[in-house]
Amino acid sequence: MKSRYNARHSKRKQNIILNSLIGIVGVVILILIVNIFFNGDNTEPTAGEETASTEATQSESNNSNTEDAVTSDEASDSATDEETNDDASNEETKNEEESQDDKEQNDENASEEEEASNESGEVNLEGPWQPVGTSQDSSNHVSSYDKGSVDWNEKLDAVETVVGFPKEEMVVHWLGGNGGPQKSEATVSQKGGDGTQYVVELEWVDEKGWKPVSAKVK
């Protein structure tokens, strides 16, 4: 009787242990299933999440393209401004050069007109006058009052730039010194003219010849 009781008690104890183990295994399997389920939810995005992610990526790409376009436009505007400034600077420089060229051309025309005016027979008692040039040795120049000499003719060439008619048409009333070895004075009139006499003072300029320094009607 006692032996049967012990056997039953031992079997019941084994059943309890077996049931406990089965329960533990079941709990462990349940935990694994739960973990797998939740991990799967976290790693695999839903369709809505995928759409949101795609839209966010496209938005970032559009923003990047917009920024690149703005930067490109700014660079283009900056380059255009620099080109405009360069063009304006070049145009200003060109205008200044043209203005300088025009001024030089006007001065040259005025000089030519003045020379032409003198050559045409107009009297120039105000100047300015220039030396007429010389073929003489300036380092050893000696004023000569011998009619027909080189120095005499060059004096009359200088007088011609004042009175406006050539020396071949001059009546020389006086040609002599004027207070210094390199200073002279001439009094002339025009052949066949109205008899007006011109008094012209001359001064020698080394290597350039005789130059009128004053003129008046006598």
Helices and strands as residue ranges (DSSP letters): H 2-43, H 47-119, G 138-140, H 150-163, G 167-169, E 170-177, E 183-190, E 198-205, E 209-217
